[in-house]
Amino acid sequence: TGEALNQFGSPGDIVWTAEYSADGQYVVTAHEDGNARLWSVETGGLVRAFSGHESPVYSAKFSADGSKLV
């Protein structure tokens, strides 16, 4: 229908990539602010932020088996 179900992040965030986990339970996003974030698809809530990068994070992906983030 085109209806938004969740918004991962805040309005104005610059998100370079977003990817669903193979099981569809999570989304990982890569941000201009130097963070990668893991989100719950069910709740839309932040599960974990991966901070400490000195530059923007341009890409974040799940490993093939879904057990790791790169």
All heavy atoms as a GROMACS GRO file, in nm:
protein
  523
    1THR      N    1   0.081  -0.121   0.000
    1THR     CA    2   0.000   0.000   0.000
    1THR      C    3   0.085   0.126   0.000
    1THR      O    4   0.032   0.234  -0.020
    1THR     CB    5  -0.093   0.005   0.123
    1THR    OG1    6  -0.013   0.017   0.241
    1THR    CG2    7  -0.182  -0.119   0.131
    2GLY      N    8   0.214   0.113   0.028
    2GLY     CA    9   0.301   0.229   0.037
    2GLY      C   10   0.301   0.294   0.175
    2GLY      O   11   0.369   0.394   0.198
    3GLU      N   12   0.223   0.238   0.268
    3GLU     CA   13   0.216   0.294   0.403
    3GLU      C   14   0.345   0.262   0.480
    3GLU      O   15   0.394   0.150   0.478
    3GLU     CB   16   0.099   0.231   0.478
    3GLU     CG   17   0.088   0.275   0.622
    3GLU     CD   18  -0.021   0.199   0.698
    3GLU    OE1   19  -0.095   0.121   0.636
    3GLU    OE2   20  -0.029   0.219   0.818
    4ALA      N   21   0.402   0.364   0.546
    4ALA     CA   22   0.521   0.343   0.630
    4ALA      C   23   0.483   0.264   0.754
    4ALA      O   24   0.386   0.297   0.822
    4ALA     CB   25   0.582   0.477   0.670
    5LEU      N   26   0.557   0.159   0.782
    5LEU     CA   27   0.530   0.076   0.898
    5LEU      C   28   0.618   0.114   1.016
    5LEU      O   29   0.576   0.106   1.130
    5LEU     CB   30   0.552  -0.072   0.864
    5LEU     CG   31   0.464  -0.126   0.752
    5LEU    CD1   32   0.501  -0.270   0.721
    5LEU    CD2   33   0.317  -0.114   0.787
    6ASN      N   34   0.741   0.152   0.989
    6ASN     CA   35   0.836   0.194   1.092
    6ASN      C   36   0.929   0.299   1.033
    6ASN      O   37   0.949   0.304   0.912
    6ASN     CB   38   0.923   0.077   1.140
    6ASN     CG   39   0.853  -0.013   1.237
    6ASN    OD1   40   0.775   0.034   1.319
    6ASN    ND2   41   0.878  -0.141   1.229
    7GLN      N   42   0.986   0.378   1.122
    7GLN     CA   43   1.092   0.471   1.082
    7GLN      C   44   1.212   0.439   1.169
    7GLN      O   45   1.203   0.443   1.291
    7GLN     CB   46   1.049   0.616   1.104
    7GLN     CG   47   1.160   0.714   1.070
    7GLN     CD   48   1.114   0.857   1.085
    7GLN    OE1   49   1.006   0.891   1.040
    7GLN    NE2   50   1.195   0.938   1.147
    8PHE      N   51   1.322   0.404   1.106
    8PHE     CA   52   1.443   0.369   1.179
    8PHE      C   53   1.533   0.492   1.183
    8PHE      O   54   1.596   0.525   1.085
    8PHE     CB   55   1.513   0.251   1.114
    8PHE     CG   56   1.426   0.128   1.105
    8PHE    CD1   57   1.375   0.086   0.984
    8PHE    CD2   58   1.394   0.057   1.219
    8PHE    CE1   59   1.294  -0.026   0.976
    8PHE    CE2   60   1.313  -0.055   1.213
    8PHE     CZ   61   1.263  -0.096   1.092
    9GLY      N   62   1.536   0.559   1.296
    9GLY     CA   63   1.615   0.680   1.312
    9GLY      C   64   1.526   0.800   1.329
    9GLY      O   65   1.405   0.789   1.345
   10SER      N   66   1.587   0.916   1.324
   10SER     CA   67   1.516   1.042   1.344
   10SER      C   68   1.505   1.117   1.212
   10SER      O   69   1.591   1.102   1.125
   10SER     CB   70   1.593   1.131   1.443
   10SER     OG   71   1.609   1.065   1.565
   11PRO      N   72   1.402   1.198   1.196
   11PRO     CA   73   1.394   1.280   1.075
   11PRO      C   74   1.522   1.363   1.061
   11PRO      O   75   1.574   1.416   1.159
   11PRO     CB   76   1.273   1.370   1.100
   11PRO     CG   77   1.190   1.293   1.198
   11PRO     CD   78   1.289   1.219   1.285
   12GLY      N   79   1.574   1.368   0.942
   12GLY     CA   80   1.697   1.443   0.916
   12GLY      C   81   1.823   1.359   0.924
   12GLY      O   82   1.929   1.404   0.882
   13ASP      N   83   1.815   1.236   0.979
   13ASP     CA   84   1.932   1.148   0.979
   13ASP      C   85   1.972   1.118   0.835
   13ASP      O   86   1.885   1.097   0.749
   13ASP     CB   87   1.900   1.013   1.045
   13ASP     CG   88   1.903   1.015   1.195
   13ASP    OD1   89   1.944   1.116   1.253
   13ASP    OD2   90   1.864   0.913   1.255
   14ILE      N   91   2.101   1.114   0.810
   14ILE     CA   92   2.149   1.072   0.679
   14ILE      C   93   2.189   0.925   0.692
   14ILE      O   94   2.282   0.891   0.765
   14ILE     CB   95   2.268   1.156   0.630
   14ILE    CG1   96   2.222   1.301   0.612
   14ILE    CG2   97   2.324   1.100   0.500
   14ILE    CD1   98   2.334   1.398   0.579
   15VAL      N   99   2.114   0.839   0.626
   15VAL     CA  100   2.137   0.695   0.629
   15VAL      C  101   2.189   0.654   0.492
   15VAL      O  102   2.121   0.674   0.391
   15VAL     CB  103   2.008   0.618   0.664
   15VAL    CG1  104   2.032   0.468   0.662
   15VAL    CG2  105   1.955   0.661   0.800
   16TRP      N  106   2.308   0.595   0.491
   16TRP     CA  107   2.369   0.556   0.364
   16TRP      C  108   2.319   0.422   0.314
   16TRP      O  109   2.299   0.402   0.195
   16TRP     CB  110   2.521   0.555   0.377
   16TRP     CG  111   2.577   0.693   0.391
   16TRP    CD1  112   2.621   0.752   0.506
   16TRP    CD2  113   2.590   0.791   0.289
   16TRP    NE1  114   2.661   0.880   0.480
   16TRP    CE2  115   2.644   0.907   0.347
   16TRP    CE3  116   2.563   0.794   0.153
   16TRP    CZ2  117   2.672   1.023   0.276
   16TRP    CZ3  118   2.590   0.909   0.081
   16TRP    CH2  119   2.644   1.021   0.142
   17THR      N  120   2.303   0.326   0.403
   17THR     CA  121   2.251   0.195   0.364
   17THR      C  122   2.162   0.139   0.474
   17THR      O  123   2.176   0.176   0.591
   17THR     CB  124   2.362   0.092   0.336
   17THR    OG1  125   2.440   0.072   0.453
   17THR    CG2  126   2.450   0.132   0.220
   18ALA      N  127   2.074   0.051   0.434
   18ALA     CA  128   1.990  -0.022   0.528
   18ALA      C  129   1.970  -0.162   0.472
   18ALA      O  130   1.954  -0.179   0.351
   18ALA     CB  131   1.855   0.047   0.546
   19GLU      N  132   1.974  -0.262   0.559
   19GLU     CA  133   1.959  -0.400   0.512
   19GLU      C  134   1.883  -0.482   0.616
   19GLU      O  135   1.909  -0.471   0.735
   19GLU     CB  136   2.097  -0.463   0.490
   19GLU     CG  137   2.089  -0.607   0.443
   19GLU     CD  138   2.225  -0.668   0.418
   19GLU    OE1  139   2.276  -0.650   0.307
   19GLU    OE2  140   2.278  -0.733   0.509
   20TYR      N  141   1.789  -0.562   0.568
   20TYR     CA  142   1.717  -0.656   0.653
   20TYR      C  143   1.803  -0.779   0.680
   20TYR      O  144   1.878  -0.824   0.593
   20TYR     CB  145   1.589  -0.707   0.583
   20TYR     CG  146   1.472  -0.615   0.594
   20TYR    CD1  147   1.442  -0.525   0.492
   20TYR    CD2  148   1.388  -0.618   0.705
   20TYR    CE1  149   1.333  -0.440   0.501
   20TYR    CE2  150   1.279  -0.534   0.715
   20TYR     CZ  151   1.252  -0.446   0.612
   20TYR     OH  152   1.144  -0.363   0.622
   21SER      N  153   1.789  -0.835   0.800
   21SER     CA  154   1.850  -0.964   0.829
   21SER      C  155   1.776  -1.071   0.749
   21SER      O  156   1.660  -1.051   0.708
   21SER     CB  157   1.844  -0.995   0.978
   21SER     OG  158   1.710  -1.000   1.023
   22ALA      N  159   1.841  -1.184   0.728
   22ALA     CA  160   1.780  -1.293   0.649
   22ALA      C  161   1.649  -1.341   0.710
   22ALA      O  162   1.558  -1.380   0.638
   22ALA     CB  163   1.878  -1.409   0.636
   23ASP      N  164   1.637  -1.335   0.843
   23ASP     CA  165   1.514  -1.382   0.907
   23ASP      C  166   1.407  -1.272   0.915
   23ASP      O  167   1.297  -1.296   0.962
   23ASP     CB  168   1.542  -1.439   1.046
   23ASP     CG  169   1.601  -1.337   1.143
   23ASP    OD1  170   1.606  -1.216   1.112
   23ASP    OD2  171   1.645  -1.380   1.251
   24GLY      N  172   1.441  -1.151   0.870
   24GLY     CA  173   1.344  -1.041   0.867
   24GLY      C  174   1.316  -0.977   1.002
   24GLY      O  175   1.228  -0.892   1.013
   25GLN      N  176   1.392  -1.014   1.106
   25GLN     CA  177   1.366  -0.962   1.239
   25GLN      C  178   1.437  -0.830   1.268
   25GLN      O  179   1.397  -0.757   1.358
   25GLN     CB  180   1.405  -1.064   1.345
   25GLN     CG  181   1.317  -1.187   1.343
   25GLN     CD  182   1.352  -1.281   1.457
   25GLN    OE1  183   1.412  -1.242   1.556
   25GLN    NE2  184   1.315  -1.407   1.442
   26TYR      N  185   1.544  -0.801   1.194
   26TYR     CA  186   1.626  -0.683   1.222
   26TYR      C  187   1.657  -0.606   1.094
   26TYR      O  188   1.653  -0.660   0.984
   26TYR     CB  189   1.759  -0.724   1.287
   26TYR     CG  190   1.741  -0.797   1.417
   26TYR    CD1  191   1.746  -0.936   1.423
   26TYR    CD2  192   1.716  -0.727   1.535
   26TYR    CE1  193   1.726  -1.003   1.543
   26TYR    CE2  194   1.696  -0.794   1.655
   26TYR     CZ  195   1.702  -0.932   1.658
   26TYR     OH  196   1.682  -0.997   1.776
   27VAL      N  197   1.692  -0.479   1.114
   27VAL     CA  198   1.746  -0.395   1.007
   27VAL      C  199   1.873  -0.333   1.062
   27VAL      O  200   1.876  -0.287   1.177
   27VAL     CB  201   1.647  -0.282   0.967
   27VAL    CG1  202   1.713  -0.181   0.875
   27VAL    CG2  203   1.525  -0.342   0.899
   28VAL      N  204   1.980  -0.334   0.982
   28VAL     CA  205   2.102  -0.263   1.019
   28VAL      C  206   2.113  -0.141   0.928
   28VAL      O  207   2.084  -0.149   0.809
   28VAL     CB  208   2.228  -0.353   1.009
   28VAL    CG1  209   2.254  -0.399   0.868
   28VAL    CG2  210   2.350  -0.282   1.067
   29THR      N  211   2.150  -0.026   0.986
   29THR     CA  212   2.163   0.098   0.911
   29THR      C  213   2.302   0.157   0.932
   29THR      O  214   2.361   0.142   1.039
   29THR     CB  215   2.056   0.200   0.953
   29THR    OG1  216   2.061   0.220   1.095
   29THR    CG2  217   1.916   0.155   0.913
   30ALA      N  218   2.353   0.224   0.828
   30ALA     CA  219   2.483   0.291   0.833
   30ALA      C  220   2.459   0.440   0.820
   30ALA      O  221   2.388   0.484   0.729
   30ALA     CB  222   2.572   0.241   0.720
   31HIS      N  223   2.518   0.519   0.909
   31HIS     CA  224   2.483   0.661   0.922
   31HIS      C  225   2.601   0.756   0.899
   31HIS      O  226   2.715   0.724   0.930
   31HIS     CB  227   2.428   0.688   1.063
   31HIS     CG  228   2.300   0.617   1.090
   31HIS    ND1  229   2.180   0.682   1.089
   31HIS    CD2  230   2.273   0.487   1.117
   31HIS    CE1  231   2.083   0.595   1.115
   31HIS    NE2  232   2.138   0.476   1.133
   32GLU      N  233   2.568   0.872   0.850
   32GLU     CA  234   2.663   0.981   0.830
   32GLU      C  235   2.730   1.022   0.961
   32GLU      O  236   2.845   1.065   0.963
   32GLU     CB  237   2.589   1.101   0.769
   32GLU     CG  238   2.673   1.226   0.752
   32GLU     CD  239   2.773   1.218   0.637
   32GLU    OE1  240   2.756   1.134   0.547
   32GLU    OE2  241   2.867   1.298   0.639
   33ASP      N  242   2.660   1.007   1.074
   33ASP     CA  243   2.713   1.052   1.202
   33ASP      C  244   2.820   0.960   1.261
   33ASP      O  245   2.864   0.978   1.374
   33ASP     CB  246   2.600   1.074   1.304
   33ASP     CG  247   2.530   0.945   1.347
   33ASP    OD1  248   2.572   0.835   1.306
   33ASP    OD2  249   2.432   0.956   1.423
   34GLY      N  250   2.863   0.858   1.185
   34GLY     CA  251   2.968   0.769   1.231
   34GLY      C  252   2.920   0.650   1.312
   34GLY      O  253   2.998   0.586   1.381
   35ASN      N  254   2.793   0.621   1.305
   35ASN     CA  255   2.736   0.508   1.378
   35ASN      C  256   2.670   0.409   1.282
   35ASN      O  257   2.621   0.446   1.176
   35ASN     CB  258   2.628   0.556   1.476
   35ASN     CG  259   2.686   0.635   1.589
   35ASN    OD1  260   2.747   0.579   1.678
   35ASN    ND2  261   2.668   0.765   1.586
   36ALA      N  262   2.671   0.283   1.323
   36ALA     CA  263   2.585   0.182   1.262
   36ALA      C  264   2.486   0.145   1.371
   36ALA      O  265   2.518   0.150   1.491
   36ALA     CB  266   2.665   0.061   1.219
   37ARG      N  267   2.364   0.114   1.331
   37ARG     CA  268   2.261   0.084   1.430
   37ARG      C  269   2.183  -0.041   1.390
   37ARG      O  270   2.156  -0.063   1.273
   37ARG     CB  271   2.165   0.202   1.444
   37ARG     CG  272   2.234   0.326   1.501
   37ARG     CD  273   2.136   0.441   1.516
   37ARG     NE  274   2.199   0.555   1.578
   37ARG     CZ  275   2.254   0.657   1.511
   37ARG    NH1  276   2.252   0.661   1.381
   37ARG    NH2  277   2.310   0.757   1.577
   38LEU      N  278   2.146  -0.118   1.491
   38LEU     CA  279   2.067  -0.238   1.472
   38LEU      C  280   1.928  -0.212   1.529
   38LEU      O  281   1.915  -0.168   1.644
   38LEU     CB  282   2.133  -0.356   1.544
   38LEU     CG  283   2.066  -0.492   1.529
   38LEU    CD1  284   2.072  -0.540   1.385
   38LEU    CD2  285   2.134  -0.593   1.622
   39TRP      N  286   1.824  -0.238   1.449
   39TRP     CA  287   1.686  -0.207   1.485
   39TRP      C  288   1.601  -0.332   1.484
   39TRP      O  289   1.622  -0.422   1.403
   39TRP     CB  290   1.626  -0.110   1.382
   39TRP     CG  291   1.705   0.014   1.362
   39TRP    CD1  292   1.806   0.034   1.271
   39TRP    CD2  293   1.690   0.136   1.433
   39TRP    NE1  294   1.854   0.162   1.283
   39TRP    CE2  295   1.785   0.227   1.381
   39TRP    CE3  296   1.606   0.179   1.535
   39TRP    CZ2  297   1.798   0.357   1.428
   39TRP    CZ3  298   1.619   0.308   1.582
   39TRP    CH2  299   1.714   0.396   1.528
   40SER      N  300   1.501  -0.335   1.569
   40SER     CA  301   1.400  -0.441   1.569
   40SER      C  302   1.292  -0.404   1.468
   40SER      O  303   1.236  -0.295   1.475
   40SER     CB  304   1.338  -0.455   1.708
   40SER     OG  305   1.221  -0.533   1.701
   41VAL      N  306   1.264  -0.494   1.376
   41VAL     CA  307   1.156  -0.468   1.280
   41VAL      C  308   1.021  -0.469   1.350
   41VAL      O  309   0.934  -0.387   1.321
   41VAL     CB  310   1.160  -0.572   1.165
   41VAL    CG1  311   1.037  -0.563   1.077
   41VAL    CG2  312   1.287  -0.554   1.082
   42GLU      N  313   1.002  -0.559   1.445
   42GLU     CA  314   0.874  -0.572   1.513
   42GLU      C  315   0.836  -0.446   1.589
   42GLU      O  316   0.723  -0.398   1.580
   42GLU     CB  317   0.877  -0.691   1.609
   42GLU     CG  318   0.746  -0.714   1.681
   42GLU     CD  319   0.750  -0.834   1.774
   42GLU    OE1  320   0.841  -0.918   1.762
   42GLU    OE2  321   0.661  -0.843   1.860
   43THR      N  322   0.930  -0.390   1.664
   43THR     CA  323   0.899  -0.274   1.748
   43THR      C  324   0.942  -0.141   1.688
   43THR      O  325   0.895  -0.036   1.729
   43THR     CB  326   0.966  -0.286   1.886
   43THR    OG1  327   1.109  -0.276   1.869
   43THR    CG2  328   0.930  -0.417   1.954
   44GLY      N  329   1.037  -0.145   1.593
   44GLY     CA  330   1.094  -0.022   1.539
   44GLY      C  331   1.197   0.039   1.632
   44GLY      O  332   1.253   0.144   1.606
   45GLY      N  333   1.224  -0.027   1.745
   45GLY     CA  334   1.316   0.025   1.846
   45GLY      C  335   1.461  -0.010   1.818
   45GLY      O  336   1.493  -0.109   1.752
   46LEU      N  337   1.548   0.075   1.871
   46LEU     CA  338   1.692   0.054   1.860
   46LEU      C  339   1.733  -0.062   1.950
   46LEU      O  340   1.701  -0.064   2.070
   46LEU     CB  341   1.767   0.181   1.901
   46LEU     CG  342   1.919   0.177   1.894
   46LEU    CD1  343   1.966   0.160   1.750
   46LEU    CD2  344   1.977   0.304   1.955
   47VAL      N  345   1.804  -0.159   1.892
   47VAL     CA  346   1.856  -0.273   1.968
   47VAL      C  347   1.996  -0.241   2.018
   47VAL      O  348   2.028  -0.264   2.134
   47VAL     CB  349   1.857  -0.401   1.881
   47VAL    CG1  350   1.923  -0.516   1.954
   47VAL    CG2  351   1.716  -0.437   1.837
   48ARG      N  352   2.079  -0.185   1.929
   48ARG     CA  353   2.217  -0.152   1.965
   48ARG      C  354   2.274  -0.051   1.868
   48ARG      O  355   2.246  -0.058   1.748
   48ARG     CB  356   2.302  -0.278   1.963
   48ARG     CG  357   2.444  -0.255   2.007
   48ARG     CD  358   2.518  -0.382   2.028
   48ARG     NE  359   2.657  -0.351   2.055
   48ARG     CZ  360   2.754  -0.439   2.058
   48ARG    NH1  361   2.728  -0.566   2.038
   48ARG    NH2  362   2.877  -0.403   2.083
   49ALA      N  363   2.355   0.040   1.920
   49ALA     CA  364   2.429   0.134   1.837
   49ALA      C  365   2.576   0.096   1.840
   49ALA      O  366   2.629   0.060   1.946
   49ALA     CB  367   2.411   0.277   1.888
   50PHE      N  368   2.639   0.098   1.726
   50PHE     CA  369   2.782   0.069   1.714
   50PHE      C  370   2.851   0.202   1.687
   50PHE      O  371   2.849   0.252   1.575
   50PHE     CB  372   2.806  -0.030   1.601
   50PHE     CG  373   2.734  -0.161   1.622
   50PHE    CD1  374   2.606  -0.178   1.572
   50PHE    CD2  375   2.792  -0.264   1.693
   50PHE    CE1  376   2.537  -0.298   1.592
   50PHE    CE2  377   2.724  -0.383   1.714
   50PHE     CZ  378   2.598  -0.401   1.664
   51SER      N  379   2.909   0.260   1.791
   51SER     CA  380   2.967   0.394   1.781
   51SER      C  381   3.118   0.388   1.790
   51SER      O  382   3.177   0.282   1.807
   51SER     CB  383   2.910   0.482   1.892
   51SER     OG  384   2.940   0.425   2.018
   52GLY      N  385   3.181   0.506   1.780
   52GLY     CA  386   3.325   0.514   1.793
   52GLY      C  387   3.398   0.532   1.662
   52GLY      O  388   3.520   0.547   1.661
   53HIS      N  389   3.327   0.528   1.551
   53HIS     CA  390   3.391   0.550   1.422
   53HIS      C  391   3.425   0.699   1.408
   53HIS      O  392   3.350   0.785   1.452
   53HIS     CB  393   3.298   0.506   1.309
   53HIS     CG  394   3.260   0.362   1.319
   53HIS    ND1  395   3.147   0.321   1.386
   53HIS    CD2  396   3.319   0.251   1.273
   53HIS    CE1  397   3.139   0.189   1.380
   53HIS    NE2  398   3.242   0.145   1.312
   54GLU      N  399   3.536   0.730   1.346
   54GLU     CA  400   3.579   0.868   1.331
   54GLU      C  401   3.527   0.934   1.203
   54GLU      O  402   3.543   1.053   1.184
   54GLU     CB  403   3.731   0.876   1.335
   54GLU     CG  404   3.785   0.834   1.471
   54GLU     CD  405   3.936   0.840   1.479
   54GLU    OE1  406   3.999   0.893   1.386
   54GLU    OE2  407   3.991   0.790   1.578
   55SER      N  408   3.467   0.856   1.117
   55SER     CA  409   3.414   0.904   0.989
   55SER      C  410   3.274   0.846   0.970
   55SER      O  411   3.234   0.756   1.043
   55SER     CB  412   3.505   0.860   0.874
   55SER     OG  413   3.634   0.912   0.889
   56PRO      N  414   3.203   0.893   0.869
   56PRO     CA  415   3.071   0.833   0.840
   56PRO      C  416   3.083   0.683   0.815
   56PRO      O  417   3.185   0.635   0.767
   56PRO     CB  418   3.026   0.905   0.714
   56PRO     CG  419   3.100   1.035   0.716
   56PRO     CD  420   3.233   1.004   0.779
   57VAL      N  421   2.980   0.611   0.849
   57VAL     CA  422   2.972   0.469   0.817
   57VAL      C  423   2.886   0.460   0.691
   57VAL      O  424   2.769   0.496   0.693
   57VAL     CB  425   2.909   0.388   0.933
   57VAL    CG1  426   2.894   0.242   0.895
   57VAL    CG2  427   2.993   0.402   1.059
   58TYR      N  428   2.946   0.415   0.582
   58TYR     CA  429   2.877   0.413   0.453
   58TYR      C  430   2.805   0.283   0.422
   58TYR      O  431   2.718   0.278   0.337
   58TYR     CB  432   2.975   0.445   0.340
   58TYR     CG  433   3.026   0.586   0.345
   58TYR    CD1  434   3.156   0.614   0.382
   58TYR    CD2  435   2.942   0.692   0.315
   58TYR    CE1  436   3.202   0.745   0.387
   58TYR    CE2  437   2.987   0.823   0.320
   58TYR     CZ  438   3.117   0.848   0.356
   58TYR     OH  439   3.162   0.978   0.362
   59SER      N  440   2.843   0.176   0.492
   59SER     CA  441   2.781   0.048   0.463
   59SER      C  442   2.782  -0.040   0.587
   59SER      O  443   2.877  -0.035   0.665
   59SER     CB  444   2.857  -0.022   0.349
   59SER     OG  445   2.796  -0.144   0.316
   60ALA      N  446   2.678  -0.116   0.605
   60ALA     CA  447   2.669  -0.216   0.713
   60ALA      C  448   2.589  -0.333   0.658
   60ALA      O  449   2.485  -0.313   0.595
   60ALA     CB  450   2.604  -0.158   0.836
   61LYS      N  451   2.639  -0.455   0.680
   61LYS     CA  452   2.575  -0.573   0.624
   61LYS      C  453   2.577  -0.687   0.725
   61LYS      O  454   2.663  -0.692   0.810
   61LYS     CB  455   2.646  -0.617   0.496
   61LYS     CG  456   2.644  -0.510   0.388
   61LYS     CD  457   2.686  -0.560   0.254
   61LYS     CE  458   2.601  -0.662   0.191
   61LYS     NZ  459   2.471  -0.633   0.137
   62PHE      N  460   2.482  -0.777   0.710
   62PHE     CA  461   2.480  -0.899   0.788
   62PHE      C  462   2.567  -1.002   0.717
   62PHE      O  463   2.572  -1.008   0.593
   62PHE     CB  464   2.337  -0.955   0.797
   62PHE     CG  465   2.249  -0.875   0.888
   62PHE    CD1  466   2.166  -0.776   0.837
   62PHE    CD2  467   2.247  -0.900   1.024
   62PHE    CE1  468   2.084  -0.703   0.921
   62PHE    CE2  469   2.165  -0.826   1.108
   62PHE     CZ  470   2.084  -0.728   1.056
   63SER      N  471   2.632  -1.090   0.796
   63SER     CA  472   2.703  -1.203   0.736
   63SER      C  473   2.599  -1.298   0.676
   63SER      O  474   2.479  -1.290   0.708
   63SER     CB  475   2.788  -1.276   0.841
   63SER     OG  476   2.706  -1.328   0.943
   64ALA      N  477   2.644  -1.389   0.592
   64ALA     CA  478   2.553  -1.481   0.523
   64ALA      C  479   2.468  -1.561   0.621
   64ALA      O  480   2.351  -1.587   0.596
   64ALA     CB  481   2.631  -1.573   0.432
   65ASP      N  482   2.526  -1.600   0.734
   65ASP     CA  483   2.450  -1.679   0.831
   65ASP      C  484   2.374  -1.592   0.931
   65ASP      O  485   2.305  -1.643   1.019
   65ASP     CB  486   2.539  -1.779   0.904
   65ASP     CG  487   2.641  -1.713   0.996
   65ASP    OD1  488   2.643  -1.588   1.009
   65ASP    OD2  489   2.722  -1.789   1.056
   66GLY      N  490   2.388  -1.459   0.920
   66GLY     CA  491   2.314  -1.367   1.006
   66GLY      C  492   2.367  -1.352   1.146
   66GLY      O  493   2.308  -1.282   1.228
   67SER      N  494   2.483  -1.412   1.175
   67SER     CA  495   2.535  -1.408   1.311
   67SER      C  496   2.628  -1.291   1.338
   67SER      O  497   2.661  -1.264   1.455
   67SER     CB  498   2.609  -1.538   1.342
   67SER     OG  499   2.725  -1.549   1.263
   68LYS      N  500   2.670  -1.220   1.233
   68LYS     CA  501   2.766  -1.110   1.250
   68LYS      C  502   2.724  -0.989   1.164
   68LYS      O  503   2.651  -1.003   1.068
   68LYS     CB  504   2.905  -1.156   1.208
   68LYS     CG  505   2.960  -1.268   1.291
   68LYS     CD  506   3.092  -1.318   1.235
   68LYS     CE  507   3.146  -1.435   1.312
   68LYS     NZ  508   3.068  -1.556   1.300
   69LEU      N  509   2.777  -0.874   1.204
   69LEU     CA  510   2.761  -0.752   1.124
   69LEU      C  511   2.898  -0.707   1.077
   69LEU      O  512   2.995  -0.714   1.151
   69LEU     CB  513   2.697  -0.640   1.207
   69LEU     CG  514   2.552  -0.660   1.244
   69LEU    CD1  515   2.509  -0.552   1.342
   69LEU    CD2  516   2.466  -0.655   1.120
   70VAL      N  517   2.902  -0.656   0.954
   70VAL     CA  518   3.027  -0.604   0.898
   70VAL      C  519   3.004  -0.460   0.862
   70VAL      O  520   2.901  -0.423   0.809
   70VAL     CB  521   3.066  -0.683   0.772
   70VAL    CG1  522   3.197  -0.632   0.716
   70VAL    CG2  523   3.075  -0.830   0.802
   0.00000   0.00000   0.00000
